[in-house]
Amino acid sequence: MDEVIKSLIDKYGQSLTIKNYAESTVKDKARRLCLFFDWLEAEQGTAAPTSIDKITKEDIYRYQVYQYERINSRGKLSTVGEQNLALQAVKSFFSFLKEFDYLVADPARDIAYAKEPKRLPRGILTKPEARKVLHAPDLSCAVGYRDRTIMEVLYSSGIRKSEATNLRLQDVDYHDGFLRIDQGKGKKDRVVPMGKIACRYLENYIKSVRPEFIKDPYNDHLFLSLRGNKLSKNIIWEIVKKYGKKAKVKKTISPHTFRHTSATQMLRNRADIRSVQEFLGHSSLDSTQIYTRVSITDLKEVHSRCHPREKDRE
C-alpha cells in the first residue's frame, strides 16, 4: 500500500479518536480500509491508482459489487450488514478526506448503501426454556455458582456480554437492585435495574463465591476466571452455550439471547417501548422497535376482542 495512503488512514483514525470513538471501532475501520486498498491493488494490478485522487466513483461501486459477491469466512455470501460495514468504512474515509481538503471531491458520496432486511431476533426463549438454562449449572461448586450468577444478570438486566465482562464491584448495587454500565456501546454510561433473584445471586457470589477466584486482591472485576483474571467475552459466550446444550433447549443460544428474551418478555408484559429502549441502552428507537414485531401478544388479544369473525358462534 502507498505510504501516503497509509498516512491518511492514520490521520483518519486520529480524527475518530479525537471524536471519542472506541479504540476497537478505530481499529476496525482501519482494517476495513486496508482491505479496500488491498482489493483495489489486486483488482487493478499495475493500473492501480498511484494517488488517492485517482480513485473514482466507479472503483468504489465495483468494490460494493465485490462485497455483494464475496464468500465470507463461513463459506456463505456476505450478509447485507457485512456489505454495508465494508462500504461505510470507505465512505467515511473519503468524507474525511474531502472535509479536510485532501480531495477536491468525494467519489464515494453518491454510493448508496444496500437496503437491509428487517429481520426478527432469533432464538427468543420461552419462560420455561429460560428457566431450564438458568437451572443447568451445578450450584454446589464455585464455577457453577458463578455461571448461574452471570446468566441471571444477563437475563435480568438485558446487558451485553461485553458490558458483563467489564462490570466491577463498585458497579453493583444489589441492595437497591441496580447495575452501572460504564462506557457501554457507543461509550455511553447508563444505570439498569435488576430483579430480586439476580440481586440475591450477586450478593451470595460477591460475599461467598468470588473470594475463591481471587488471585490479585487489587483486581476489582466482578466476574473472574479460575486464574483470577477478568473474563473474556468468548468465555461468557461459551458458558451460555454450554448450559443451553445441557438444558437440551433446541435453539441457538448466546449471551445476546438473554437480551432479546428480556426485551421481548417485558413488551409482552405491557412495558412501554421508550422504557425498553432506555433499559437496553439503544440510542435510537428504531433499534428497539424490532422487538415489537416479536411480541405479538397485544395484537393477538386485540384480534380476539375486535375481529368480527371472533364474535360468531358456530
MIPA-485786 format. One record per residue (C-alpha): residue number from 1; residue in one letter; y, z, x. Coordinates in Angstrom, 1 decimal. Each point is the difference from the previous one (the first is absolute). Layout:
<rs>
NUM	A	Y	Z	X;
...
</rs>
This chain:
<rs>
1	M	0.0	0.0	0.0;
2	D	3.5	-0.8	1.2;
3	E	1.8	2.9	1.6;
4	V	3.1	-0.6	-2.1;
5	I	-2.1	0.3	-3.2;
6	K	-1.6	3.2	1.3;
7	S	3.5	1.4	0.7;
8	L	1.1	-0.9	-3.5;
9	I	-3.0	1.6	-1.6;
10	D	0.8	3.2	2.0;
11	K	3.6	-0.1	-1.2;
12	Y	-1.2	-0.5	-3.6;
13	G	-2.4	3.0	0.4;
14	Q	2.9	2.1	1.3;
15	S	2.1	-0.9	-3.0;
16	L	-2.8	1.2	-2.3;
17	T	-0.3	3.2	1.9;
18	I	3.8	0.6	-0.3;
19	K	-0.4	-0.6	-3.8;
20	N	-2.6	2.9	0.1;
21	Y	-3.1	-2.1	-0.7;
22	A	-3.2	1.7	0.9;
23	E	-1.4	-0.7	3.4;
24	S	-3.2	-1.3	-1.5;
25	T	2.1	-2.5	-2.0;
26	V	1.9	-1.2	3.0;
27	K	-3.2	-0.5	2.0;
28	D	-1.7	-1.9	-2.9;
29	K	2.9	-2.4	-0.4;
30	A	0.1	-0.7	3.7;
31	R	-3.8	-0.6	0.0;
32	R	0.4	-2.4	-2.9;
33	L	2.8	-1.9	1.7;
34	C	-2.2	-0.4	3.1;
35	L	-2.7	-1.5	-2.2;
36	F	2.5	-2.4	-1.4;
37	F	1.2	-1.2	3.4;
38	D	-3.5	-0.2	1.3;
39	W	-1.0	-2.1	-3.0;
40	L	3.1	-2.2	0.6;
41	E	-0.9	-0.6	3.6;
42	A	-3.7	-0.7	-0.8;
43	E	1.0	-2.3	-2.9;
44	Q	2.5	-2.1	1.8;
45	G	-1.3	0.2	3.6;
46	T	2.4	-1.6	2.4;
47	A	2.2	-0.9	-2.9;
48	A	0.7	3.7	-0.7;
49	P	3.7	0.9	-0.4;
50	T	1.5	0.9	3.4;
51	S	2.6	2.2	-1.7;
52	I	0.4	2.0	-3.1;
53	D	2.6	-2.4	-1.5;
54	K	-2.6	-2.9	0.0;
55	I	-2.2	1.8	-2.6;
56	T	0.4	-1.7	-3.3;
57	K	-0.6	0.8	-3.7;
58	E	-3.0	-2.4	0.1;
59	D	-1.5	2.1	2.9;
60	I	0.2	3.2	-2.1;
61	Y	-1.3	-1.7	-3.1;
62	R	-3.0	-1.3	1.9;
63	Y	-0.6	3.6	1.2;
64	Q	0.0	1.1	-3.6;
65	V	-2.6	-2.7	-0.8;
66	Y	-2.0	1.2	3.0;
67	Q	0.0	3.5	-1.3;
68	Y	-1.1	-1.2	-3.4;
69	E	-3.0	-1.8	1.5;
70	R	-0.8	2.6	2.7;
71	I	-3.3	1.9	-0.1;
72	N	0.6	3.7	0.7;
73	S	-2.1	2.5	2.0;
74	R	-2.1	0.7	-3.1;
75	G	-1.1	-3.7	-0.1;
76	K	2.1	-0.7	-3.2;
77	L	3.2	-1.8	-0.7;
78	S	3.0	2.2	0.6;
79	T	1.4	1.7	-3.1;
80	V	3.4	-0.9	-1.4;
81	G	1.3	3.3	1.3;
82	E	-1.2	-0.7	3.5;
83	Q	1.6	-3.5	-0.1;
84	N	3.3	1.5	-1.1;
85	L	-0.1	2.7	2.6;
86	A	-0.4	-2.7	2.7;
87	L	2.9	-2.0	-1.5;
88	Q	2.2	3.0	-0.5;
89	A	0.0	0.9	3.7;
90	V	1.1	-3.6	0.8;
91	K	2.7	-0.1	-2.7;
92	S	1.4	3.4	1.0;
93	F	0.1	-1.0	3.7;
94	F	1.9	-3.3	-0.6;
95	S	2.3	1.8	-2.4;
96	F	0.8	2.4	2.8;
97	L	0.6	-2.9	2.4;
98	K	2.5	-1.6	-2.4;
99	E	1.7	3.3	-0.8;
100	F	0.7	0.7	3.7;
101	D	1.0	-3.6	0.8;
102	Y	-3.1	-0.9	2.1;
103	L	-0.4	-2.9	-2.4;
104	V	2.5	-2.1	-1.9;
105	A	-2.4	-0.4	-3.0;
106	D	-3.0	1.9	-1.2;
107	P	-3.0	-2.4	-0.3;
108	A	-2.1	2.5	-2.0;
109	R	2.6	0.8	-2.6;
110	D	-1.2	-2.4	-2.7;
111	I	-3.8	0.6	0.6;
112	A	-1.2	1.8	-3.2;
113	Y	-2.7	2.7	0.0;
114	A	-3.2	-0.7	-1.9;
115	K	-0.2	1.6	-3.4;
116	E	-2.2	3.0	0.2;
117	P	-2.5	0.6	-2.9;
118	K	0.5	3.3	-1.8;
119	R	-3.4	1.6	0.5;
120	L	-1.1	3.3	-1.5;
121	P	-1.1	2.8	2.3;
122	R	-3.7	0.0	0.4;
123	G	-2.5	2.9	0.1;
124	I	1.9	2.4	-2.3;
125	L	-2.2	3.0	-0.4;
126	T	-0.9	1.6	-3.3;
127	K	0.4	3.8	-0.2;
128	P	-3.8	0.5	0.3;
129	E	-0.1	-2.3	3.0;
130	A	2.9	1.7	1.7;
131	R	-1.7	3.4	-0.6;
132	K	-3.2	-1.2	1.5;
133	V	1.7	-1.2	3.2;
134	L	2.0	3.2	0.3;
135	H	-3.1	2.1	-0.4;
136	A	-2.0	-1.9	2.6;
137	P	1.0	1.9	3.2;
138	D	-2.0	3.0	1.1;
139	L	2.4	3.0	-0.4;
140	S	-2.3	2.3	2.1;
141	C	1.2	-1.6	3.2;
142	A	3.5	-0.4	1.4;
143	V	0.0	-3.8	0.2;
144	G	-1.2	-0.2	-3.6;
145	Y	2.8	2.4	-1.2;
146	R	2.6	-1.9	2.0;
147	D	-1.2	-3.3	-1.5;
148	R	0.1	1.3	-3.5;
149	T	3.5	1.3	0.6;
150	I	1.2	-3.4	1.2;
151	M	-1.4	-1.7	-3.0;
152	E	1.4	2.6	-2.4;
153	V	3.5	-0.5	1.6;
154	L	-0.3	-3.8	-0.2;
155	Y	-1.0	0.1	-3.6;
156	S	2.5	2.7	-1.1;
157	S	3.0	-1.3	1.8;
158	G	-0.6	-3.8	0.1;
159	I	1.2	-0.1	3.6;
160	R	-1.0	-2.8	2.4;
161	K	-2.6	0.6	2.7;
162	S	2.6	-0.3	2.8;
163	E	2.1	2.6	-1.8;
164	A	-3.0	2.3	-0.2;
165	T	-0.7	-0.3	3.8;
166	N	3.6	0.8	0.8;
167	L	0.2	3.2	-2.1;
168	R	0.9	3.1	1.9;
169	L	-0.5	3.6	-0.9;
170	Q	3.7	0.4	-0.8;
171	D	-0.2	-2.9	-2.5;
172	V	-2.4	2.0	-2.3;
173	D	1.1	2.4	-2.7;
174	Y	-3.2	1.0	-1.8;
175	H	1.7	2.9	-1.9;
176	D	2.4	-2.3	-1.9;
177	G	-2.2	-3.1	0.3;
178	F	2.0	-2.5	2.0;
179	L	-0.4	-2.2	3.1;
180	R	2.8	-1.3	2.1;
181	I	-0.6	-3.6	1.1;
182	D	2.1	-0.4	3.2;
183	Q	0.8	-3.7	0.9;
184	G	-2.4	-1.6	-2.4;
185	K	-0.1	-3.8	-0.6;
186	G	3.4	-1.5	0.6;
187	K	0.9	3.2	1.9;
188	K	0.8	1.8	-3.3;
189	D	-0.4	3.7	-0.4;
190	R	-1.2	1.4	-3.3;
191	V	-1.6	3.0	-1.6;
192	V	-3.0	-0.4	-2.2;
193	P	-1.7	2.5	-2.3;
194	M	-3.6	1.1	0.2;
195	G	-2.3	1.6	-2.5;
196	K	-1.5	3.5	0.1;
197	I	-3.4	-1.2	1.1;
198	A	1.3	-1.9	3.0;
199	C	2.2	3.0	0.8;
200	R	-2.9	2.4	-0.1;
201	Y	-2.0	-2.2	2.4;
202	L	3.0	-0.3	2.3;
203	E	0.5	3.7	0.2;
204	N	-3.6	0.7	0.8;
205	Y	-0.1	-2.8	2.5;
206	I	3.1	1.2	1.8;
207	K	-1.0	3.7	0.1;
208	S	-3.7	-0.2	0.6;
209	V	-1.2	-3.5	1.0;
210	R	2.7	-1.6	2.1;
211	P	-0.2	2.7	2.7;
212	E	-3.5	-1.2	0.8;
213	F	1.5	-3.4	1.0;
214	I	2.9	1.3	2.1;
215	K	-0.2	-0.8	3.7;
216	D	3.8	-0.1	0.7;
217	P	1.9	2.8	-1.8;
218	Y	3.2	-2.1	0.2;
219	N	-1.6	-2.9	-2.0;
220	D	1.5	0.5	-3.4;
221	H	-1.6	-3.0	-1.7;
222	L	-1.6	1.1	-3.3;
223	F	-3.3	-1.9	0.3;
224	L	-1.8	0.2	3.3;
225	S	-3.0	-1.8	1.5;
226	L	-3.0	1.9	1.6;
227	R	1.9	-0.4	3.3;
228	G	3.0	1.6	-1.5;
229	N	2.1	-3.2	-0.1;
230	K	2.0	-1.6	-2.8;
231	L	-2.3	-2.0	-2.2;
232	S	0.4	-3.8	0.2;
233	K	0.5	-2.1	-3.1;
234	N	-3.4	-1.7	0.7;
235	I	-1.8	3.4	-0.1;
236	I	1.5	0.8	-3.4;
237	W	-1.2	-3.4	-1.2;
238	E	-3.5	0.7	1.3;
239	I	0.0	3.4	-1.6;
240	V	0.8	-1.4	-3.5;
241	K	-2.4	-2.9	0.4;
242	K	-2.8	2.4	1.1;
243	Y	0.3	2.2	-3.0;
244	G	0.4	-2.9	-2.4;
245	K	-3.4	-1.2	1.2;
246	K	-1.5	3.4	-0.1;
247	A	1.2	0.4	-3.6;
248	K	-1.7	-3.3	-0.8;
249	V	3.2	-1.4	-1.6;
250	K	-0.4	-3.7	-0.2;
251	K	3.6	-0.9	0.8;
252	T	1.7	-0.8	3.2;
253	I	1.8	3.3	0.8;
254	S	2.8	0.6	2.5;
255	P	2.7	2.6	0.4;
256	H	2.3	-2.4	-2.0;
257	T	-2.5	0.2	-2.9;
258	F	1.0	3.6	-0.6;
259	R	3.7	-1.1	0.0;
260	H	-0.8	-2.8	-2.5;
261	T	-2.1	2.4	-2.1;
262	S	2.6	2.7	0.0;
263	A	2.8	-2.3	-1.2;
264	T	-2.1	-1.7	-2.6;
265	Q	-1.3	3.3	-1.5;
266	M	3.5	1.4	-0.1;
267	L	1.2	-3.0	-2.0;
268	R	-2.9	0.3	-2.3;
269	N	1.0	3.6	-0.6;
270	R	3.5	-1.1	-1.1;
271	A	2.0	0.4	3.2;
272	D	3.1	-2.1	0.0;
273	I	0.1	-2.8	2.5;
274	R	3.1	1.2	1.8;
275	S	-1.7	3.3	0.8;
276	V	-3.1	-1.8	1.3;
277	Q	2.3	-2.2	2.1;
278	E	1.5	3.1	1.6;
279	F	-3.4	1.6	0.3;
280	L	-1.3	-2.9	2.0;
281	G	3.1	-0.5	2.1;
282	H	0.5	-3.6	-1.1;
283	S	3.5	-1.4	0.8;
284	S	-0.3	-2.6	-2.8;
285	L	-1.3	0.5	-3.5;
286	D	-1.7	-3.4	0.3;
287	S	-2.6	1.7	2.3;
288	T	-0.7	2.7	-2.6;
289	Q	-0.2	-2.3	-3.0;
290	I	-3.4	-1.4	1.1;
291	Y	-1.5	3.2	-1.2;
292	T	1.2	-0.5	-3.5;
293	R	-2.2	-3.1	-0.2;
294	V	-3.0	2.1	1.0;
295	S	0.7	2.8	-2.5;
296	I	-0.9	-1.6	-3.3;
297	T	-0.4	3.2	-1.9;
298	D	3.4	-0.2	-1.7;
299	L	-0.5	-3.6	-0.9;
300	K	-3.4	0.7	-1.5;
301	E	1.4	2.9	-2.1;
302	V	2.8	-2.2	-1.3;
303	H	-2.4	-2.8	-0.8;
304	S	-2.3	2.3	-1.9;
305	R	2.9	1.5	-2.0;
306	C	2.0	-3.1	-0.7;
307	H	-2.2	-3.1	0.0;
308	P	-0.6	-1.2	-3.6;
309	R	-3.6	-0.6	0.5;
310	E	-0.6	3.6	1.1;
311	K	1.1	1.0	-3.5;
312	D	-2.7	-2.0	-1.7;
313	R	-3.1	1.8	-1.3;
314	E	-3.2	-2.2	-0.1;
</rs>
